[in-house]
């Protein structure tokens, strides 16, 4: 499994060389990827991966397209940063403050993530089961239909010709509805009819071509429709049974409910913590506000805070 994952990631990346020379230094052995002047180390990628929530990280990194996008973005940032340093741009006073601000932002995000993780976990399965018991009437399967059809295709004939044949078959069915299966074998152009006899069981909304679906869900059990036009030709549809939504067993939804409870628990911790911080009074004088306005808009800017309202 590990070797397969590595192969998938390698195949998914283009224009990136992974081979290191035999004379590579120990420092170079920590390099994950290079492109031009850009370098991404294993530690840098590990730091970037740590920003992905624990429960999604493996899924994201095993997706070669998303892995490629993350790595390419990091390589581009590295290339741009090298150009900036070579130009001496990192010494610009505003850039220094922007880098400091970025460091503060990353530290705050990492600390908040750590704070939430450090708090005791709840019994998520018990919470999920309690939620299930209280809301089981709303935890339902999707409605579905068992449906059969005869397709008269327009692939090798015109729609007009297909409709003429479909009308003829429909007339036969009106005379003898019990002949449906026999007529499937005789007339249907659906290639799957050879093994499923034109029957589809447990079909949910969104799984059928729209006109077919609308007709199937509008019929009464045993009812046979008139020919229904789709891009594939004309279908004669028979509703075999309608399967109403049913309460799902706990085991069928357990994983999803546990994950929901875990997320809600962490959101409560995060929200409570942030709430204690944002509830503190903001201290800022009128002079401080005026200085900000001067720096941002110049000495001649008209002060928009004429009523001296407090910052909320």
N, C-alpha and C positions, 0 to 999 in steps of 0.2 A: 504494500500500500504506500509506504514511504517513497520508494523508488518511482512508483507511478505518479505520485503527486509532483515530484521533482521534474519528471519528464513532461507533464502537462504544463508546468510553469515555464519550462525552457521553450517548448514549442510555441507557447502563447506570446513570447516576446520576440520582436523583430529588431534587427540592427543593434543588438546588444551582445557583446562577446563576454562569455563567462570563463574563457580559458585564461589561466595565469601561467606565466613562464616558470620554468623549473627554478630560475634564479630569483623568484619573487622573495622579497623580504618578509619577515614575520608580520610587519605592519600591513603589507599588501594582502596577506592571507585573510585579514579581517574585512577586506573590501567585498561588497556584494556585487556592485556593478559600476562600470565606467562608461561615459560617453563624452567624447571631446575632453574638455577640462573638468567636466562634472564627475564627481565621485560620490557614491552612496555606500557607507560602511554597514556592516551587520548591526552595530550598535545603534546607528542612526535609524535603520529600518525597524529595529526592535522598538525604539522610542516612538516611531510613527505608528507602528502596529498597536502599541499600548493605548493609543487614543481611540481605537475601535472598541466598543463595548465587548466585554468578555464573551457574552452569549452569541455574538455575531462574528467574532474575529476569525474563527476557523473557517466559517462559511465564506467570508469575504476573501481570505487569503487563498482558499482553494479554488476560487473563481479566477481563472487565468486572465480574463479580460480586466477584472477589477484590480488584480495584482499588478498587471501591466500598467494600468492607469496610475496607480499609486507610485510605482517605481519610476515611470516616465516623468511624473510631476516632480518627484524628488530630484531626479537627475537634471531636469530643467532648472529648478531652483538653485541647484549646486553650480550649474554652468553660469547662470546669471550672477550668482554671488562671487564667483571667481573673477568674472569681468569687472564687477564693481570694486573688488579689492585691488585688482591690477590698476584700476583708474584712480585709486585712492579715495573712492567715494565713501567708504565706511568711516572716514574721519569727519564727514560733514556733521555739524552739530545737530541738525534736525534728524538726520539718519540715525545718529547715536541714540537720540531720544526715542525714535521709532523702534529701534532694536530693543531698547530697555523696556518699552511698552509691550512689545511682543513677548519678551521674557516674562514679564509680569502676568500677561494673559495666559501663557503656557503653565506657569507655576500655579496660578489660581485654578485652572482647569484640572491640573494633575492633583492638586490638594483636595479639590471637591470630589474627584473620583475616589481618591484614597479615603476621604472622610466617610463617604457613603459605604464603601466596602468594609470599613473597619467596624461598622455598627453590627450588632447581632442580627443574624438572619431570623426571619419568622418561620413558622411551620407552614410553608407554602402549600403543601398538599392538603393539610387540614383546612386552611383558608379556602383553597380551591373547592374542596368537597362541600364546605358550608355554603359557598356561593352557588354551587350546583344545586344543592337541596332547595335553596331559596328561589332559584330562578330556572329550575329545570323545564318549566312549561315554555320557556323562551329559547331553550337550547335544543333546537330541532334540526332534523335532517332536511335537506332540500326536497321539495316536491319533485317527482319524476314521473315518467310515463314508460310503459312498455308499448312499443309501437312497431307496426309492420308497414312496408310500403312496396309498391311496384314502380320502378323508374322506367320511363320511356325517354331515353336520352336524345339530346339534340346534337350529339357529337358527330354522327354520320348522316343526319337528316335535318331538315329545317324545323323550326319551332312549330310551324303550321302542320307539317307532317307528323311530328311527335304528338301534337294535340289531337289530331285525327285518330291516331292509334290509341291514345290514352282514353279518349271518349268511347271508343269501341270496347276496350277492356272494361271500363267503368260500367257500360251497359250490361256486359256479361255478369259482372258482380252484382248488379241490382237484381238480375234474374236469379242468380245463385250465389249468395254471399259465401257459402261454404267452399266455393271453388277458389278462394283467394290464394291458398298455398300453391295449388296447381298452376294458377295463372302467373304467380311469381316465377316459377320455373320456366314457364313458356315465354313470358314477355319481358321480364325485368332485365334492364341493362346494367344494374348495379352489380359490379364484380363480386361484392361480398355475398350476394344472394346464393352463390354456390355452396356456401357453408353455413350461413345463418338464416336461409330461407326468407330473407328480407326483413328479419325481425331484429329490433334493437331494444334491449331491456335496461331499465333503470336510467333512462336518458334524462338529463337535467337541462334546465334552461341554459342557453348559451352553447350547447354542444351540437345543435342542429343548425342548418342554414335557416335564416330567419322566417321566410314564408312557410317552410315545412314545420318549424317549431310552433309558430302561431296557430297553424291549423291543428297540429297534434294535440296541443293543450286546450283547444276549444271543443274537441269532440267528446262525445259520451262513449263509455266503454262499449266496444263492438261496432261502433258507427264507422262507416266508410265514407271518405270524403270524395268530392268531385276532383278532377285533376288540378293539382297545385303547381304553378309555374315557379321554377327557380332557375339559376344560371346553368343547371345541369340538365334541364329538360322539364318533363311533367311527372309529378309524383301522385300516385293514388295512395292515400294514407288511411290506415285502419288503426284506431286506438284499441289496443288489447287490454290495457288496464291503466288506471290512474293511481299513483302511489302518493298518498297525502303525507305531509311532513309528520315525523314521529319524534318523540323525545329520544335523544341520543343517550346511550349508557355513559356513565361517568368515565369509564376506561377509554371511550372513544374521544373524549375531549379533555382528558386529564392533563396531558402535556401542555396543551394550549392554555388551560386555565391556570396551571401552576406558573407558567411564564408570565401571564398577566398579573397574577398576585405578586410575583417577585418584582416586576416593574413598578407596580403601584406602591409597594413597600419602599422601594428605593426612591421613588418620586416623593413620597411623604417625608422621608429623611432629608432629602435634598431641599424640598420646599420649606421645611421647618427651619433648617439651618440658614438658608438664604433669607428667610423671613426675619430671623433674629438680627441679621446684619443690616438689612435694608430698613428695619424699623428704627434704627438709630437716627438721631437728628443730623441733618447736614449742616456743617459749619462753613459759612462763606460770607464774607463781608461785602458791602456795596463796593468798596474800593477794589477788592479782588475781582468782582464781576466787571467793573469798569476797565481794569487792566486787561482782562481777557478780551473785552470788546475792542480795545485799542489795538491789541496785538493781531486780532483776526481781521478787523475791518478798517483800521486806520483812525487817526485822530479826529477826522471830521464826521465820523459815523454818528447818526442820531441814535441815542439810547432808546431801544425798544421797551425797556423795563421802566416805564414812566410812573407806574403805580407802586413801584417797590414791592411787588408781590413776592412772597417767599418761594424759594425753589422747593418743589414737592418731590 
